[in-house]
Amino acid sequence: MQVQDQIAIVTGAASGLGEATARALAAAGAKVAVLDRQLDKAKAVAAEIGGLALECDICDTASVMAALDQIKAHWGADARILMNVAGIGTAKRVISRDGEPAPLEDFERVIRVNLIGSYNMTRLFAARCAKLAA
């Protein structure tokens, strides 16, 4: 896939696999939007790769739409590549050593980010792409 001069969005790009993905795309010549809830870390990555850092909560439609608008304003075009890498996990047992169940809220947060957030980002990005193709 030729990514030279293509605008790419990487979610969860302030650290870990997202950061590595952002760096690989930039090394291949893509213009990379580094999206993350941790803006300071996103700025550091973006500064190193010549990208654009944006604070974005992929679970929040308004936050995603604002990021998509900022990307278009910055580069004068919509992104054509989306890498949904944002994700979280918990290292908790279903039942603690004292027999208490793990908090359901912790698992709900994982599902919200990893599934709902990824779906939200994909649907909003895809809608933009569909409008470009029309």
C-alpha positions as CSV (number, residue, x, y, z in Angstrom):
1,M,0.0,0.0,0.0
2,Q,1.4,3.4,-1.0
3,V,1.0,5.8,1.9
4,Q,3.4,8.5,0.7
5,D,1.7,11.9,1.2
6,Q,-1.6,10.3,2.4
7,I,-3.2,11.7,5.6
8,A,-3.4,9.0,8.2
9,I,-5.2,8.9,11.6
10,V,-3.8,6.8,14.4
11,T,-5.9,6.5,17.6
12,G,-4.1,5.7,20.8
13,A,-0.9,7.1,19.2
14,A,0.7,8.6,22.3
15,S,2.2,5.3,23.4
16,G,2.6,1.6,22.8
17,L,1.4,0.0,19.6
18,G,-0.4,3.2,18.5
19,E,2.8,5.2,18.8
20,A,4.7,2.5,16.9
21,T,2.1,2.6,14.2
22,A,2.2,6.4,13.9
23,R,6.0,6.2,13.6
24,A,5.9,3.5,10.9
25,L,3.4,5.5,8.8
26,A,5.4,8.7,9.1
27,A,8.6,6.8,8.1
28,A,6.7,5.6,5.0
29,G,5.8,9.2,4.1
30,A,2.3,9.6,5.5
31,K,1.1,12.7,7.2
32,V,0.1,11.4,10.6
33,A,-2.6,12.7,13.0
34,V,-1.7,11.5,16.4
35,L,-4.9,11.1,18.3
36,D,-5.0,10.3,22.0
37,R,-6.6,11.4,25.3
38,Q,-3.1,12.2,26.6
39,L,-2.4,15.4,24.7
40,D,1.1,16.0,26.2
41,K,2.3,12.6,25.1
42,A,0.6,12.9,21.7
43,K,2.4,16.3,21.2
44,A,5.8,14.7,21.9
45,V,5.2,11.9,19.4
46,A,3.8,14.3,16.8
47,A,6.8,16.6,17.2
48,E,9.2,13.7,16.6
49,I,7.5,12.5,13.5
50,G,6.3,15.8,12.0
51,G,2.7,14.9,12.7
52,L,-0.4,16.7,14.2
53,A,-1.3,16.0,17.8
54,L,-4.9,16.1,18.8
55,E,-6.7,15.3,22.0
56,C,-9.5,13.0,21.2
57,D,-11.9,10.7,23.1
58,I,-12.9,8.1,20.5
59,C,-16.0,7.2,22.6
60,D,-17.3,10.8,22.2
61,T,-18.9,11.7,18.8
62,A,-18.3,15.4,19.3
63,S,-14.6,14.8,20.1
64,V,-14.1,12.6,17.0
65,M,-15.9,15.1,14.7
66,A,-13.8,18.0,16.1
67,A,-10.6,16.0,15.4
68,L,-11.7,15.2,11.9
69,D,-12.4,18.8,11.3
70,Q,-9.1,19.9,12.7
71,I,-7.2,17.4,10.5
72,K,-9.0,18.7,7.4
73,A,-8.3,22.3,8.4
74,H,-4.6,21.5,9.1
75,W,-3.8,19.6,5.9
76,G,-6.6,21.0,3.6
77,A,-8.1,17.5,3.0
78,D,-9.7,14.6,4.9
79,A,-7.7,11.7,6.0
80,R,-7.8,8.5,3.9
81,I,-6.3,6.1,6.3
82,L,-7.5,5.1,9.8
83,M,-5.6,3.0,12.2
84,N,-7.8,2.2,15.2
85,V,-5.2,1.3,17.8
86,A,-6.6,2.9,21.0
87,G,-7.4,0.3,23.6
88,I,-7.3,-0.4,27.3
89,G,-7.3,-3.4,29.5
90,T,-7.5,-4.3,33.1
91,A,-5.4,-6.9,34.9
92,K,-8.1,-7.9,37.4
93,R,-9.4,-11.2,38.4
94,V,-13.1,-11.9,38.1
95,I,-13.2,-12.6,41.8
96,S,-10.7,-11.1,44.2
97,R,-8.7,-13.2,46.7
98,D,-11.2,-12.2,49.4
99,G,-14.1,-13.5,47.2
100,E,-15.4,-10.2,46.1
101,P,-16.5,-9.8,42.4
102,A,-14.5,-7.4,40.3
103,P,-16.2,-4.0,39.7
104,L,-18.4,-4.3,36.6
105,E,-17.6,-0.6,35.9
106,D,-14.0,-1.6,35.1
107,F,-15.1,-4.1,32.4
108,E,-17.7,-1.7,31.0
109,R,-14.9,0.9,30.5
110,V,-12.8,-1.6,28.6
111,I,-15.8,-2.5,26.4
112,R,-16.6,1.2,25.9
113,V,-13.2,2.1,24.7
114,N,-12.2,-1.1,22.8
115,L,-15.5,-1.8,21.1
116,I,-17.8,1.2,21.1
117,G,-15.0,3.7,20.7
118,S,-13.4,1.8,17.8
119,Y,-16.9,1.5,16.2
120,N,-17.6,5.2,16.7
121,M,-14.3,6.2,15.2
122,T,-14.8,3.9,12.2
123,R,-18.4,5.0,11.4
124,L,-17.6,8.7,11.5
125,F,-14.4,8.2,9.5
126,A,-16.2,6.0,6.9
127,A,-19.0,8.6,6.6
128,R,-16.4,11.2,5.7
129,C,-14.8,8.9,3.2
130,A,-18.1,8.0,1.6
131,K,-18.8,11.7,1.0
132,L,-15.5,12.1,-0.7
133,A,-16.3,9.3,-3.1
134,A,-19.7,10.6,-3.9
